Amino acid sequence: MTFHHPGVKFVHLLTGRVTYRYGGKLAKLAPGDSPQFNATALHGIDAIEDGPVIYLSVIVTTRE
């Protein structure tokens, strides 16, 4: 499942291993990996390589 929304997203993988999609790119994430990116691009977990998966997701948007 992919998402896109305004703001900046920070993901910190705590357990498991995943393939994470960002736009047209795929990245393998392992515990301790922490990507941060512009959330307007399609993004989300593409595949769970090793579970269970626990991660922290923080979204920051600005008010104008």
SETOR-983140 format. One record per residue (C-alpha): residue number from 1; chain; x negated, y negated, z. Coordinates in steps of 0.1 Angstrom, whole numbers. Each point is the difference from the previous one (the first is absolute). Example, Ala and Ser with C-alpha at 12.3 -4.5 7.8 and 13.67 -1.06 7.14 Angstrom:
BEGIN
+-----+-----+-------+-------+-------+
! seq ! mol !     x !     y !     z !
+-----+-----+-------+-------+-------+
!   1 !   A !  -123 !    45 !    78 !
!   2 !   A !   -14 !   -34 !    -7 !
+-----+-----+-------+-------+-------+
This chain:
BEGIN
+-----+-----+-------+-------+-------+
! seq ! mol !     x !     y !     z !
+-----+-----+-------+-------+-------+
!   1 !   A !     0 !     0 !     0 !
!   2 !   A !   -14 !   -34 !    -9 !
!   3 !   A !     9 !   -35 !    13 !
!   4 !   A !    -7 !   -36 !    -9 !
!   5 !   A !     8 !   -31 !    20 !
!   6 !   A !   -15 !   -34 !     7 !
!   7 !   A !   -29 !    -4 !    24 !
!   8 !   A !   -32 !    18 !     9 !
!   9 !   A !     0 !    36 !    12 !
!  10 !   A !   -25 !    17 !    23 !
!  11 !   A !     0 !    38 !     4 !
!  12 !   A !   -21 !    19 !    26 !
!  13 !   A !     1 !    38 !    -4 !
!  14 !   A !    -1 !    17 !    34 !
!  15 !   A !     4 !    37 !    -9 !
!  16 !   A !     2 !    20 !   -32 !
!  17 !   A !   -13 !    -5 !   -35 !
!  18 !   A !    20 !   -17 !   -28 !
!  19 !   A !    -2 !   -13 !   -35 !
!  20 !   A !    12 !   -36 !     1 !
!  21 !   A !    12 !   -18 !   -31 !
!  22 !   A !    -6 !   -37 !    -5 !
!  23 !   A !    11 !   -14 !   -33 !
!  24 !   A !   -15 !    24 !   -26 !
!  25 !   A !   -27 !    12 !    23 !
!  26 !   A !    -2 !    30 !    23 !
!  27 !   A !   -22 !     2 !    31 !
!  28 !   A !    -7 !    29 !    24 !
!  29 !   A !     4 !   -11 !    36 !
!  30 !   A !   -12 !    18 !    31 !
!  31 !   A !     3 !    -8 !    37 !
!  32 !   A !   -16 !   -34 !     7 !
!  33 !   A !     5 !   -14 !   -35 !
!  34 !   A !    17 !   -34 !     0 !
!  35 !   A !    10 !   -15 !   -34 !
!  36 !   A !    14 !   -35 !    -1 !
!  37 !   A !    17 !   -13 !   -31 !
!  38 !   A !    25 !   -24 !   -17 !
!  39 !   A !    33 !    18 !     5 !
!  40 !   A !    16 !   -12 !   -32 !
!  41 !   A !   -16 !    28 !   -19 !
!  42 !   A !    17 !    34 !     2 !
!  43 !   A !   -15 !    20 !    28 !
!  44 !   A !     6 !    30 !    23 !
!  45 !   A !   -11 !    35 !     8 !
!  46 !   A !    -2 !    20 !   -33 !
!  47 !   A !    -9 !    34 !    16 !
!  48 !   A !    -7 !    14 !    34 !
!  49 !   A !   -32 !    20 !    -2 !
!  50 !   A !    -1 !    11 !    36 !
!  51 !   A !    26 !    -6 !    27 !
!  52 !   A !    14 !   -10 !    23 !
!  53 !   A !    -5 !   -36 !   -11 !
!  54 !   A !     2 !   -29 !    24 !
!  55 !   A !    -8 !   -35 !   -10 !
!  56 !   A !     5 !   -36 !    11 !
!  57 !   A !    14 !   -24 !   -25 !
!  58 !   A !     0 !   -38 !     5 !
!  59 !   A !    17 !   -24 !   -24 !
!  60 !   A !    -8 !   -37 !     2 !
!  61 !   A !    21 !   -26 !   -18 !
!  62 !   A !     1 !   -38 !     2 !
!  63 !   A !    29 !   -23 !     6 !
!  64 !   A !     1 !   -31 !   -20 !
+-----+-----+-------+-------+-------+
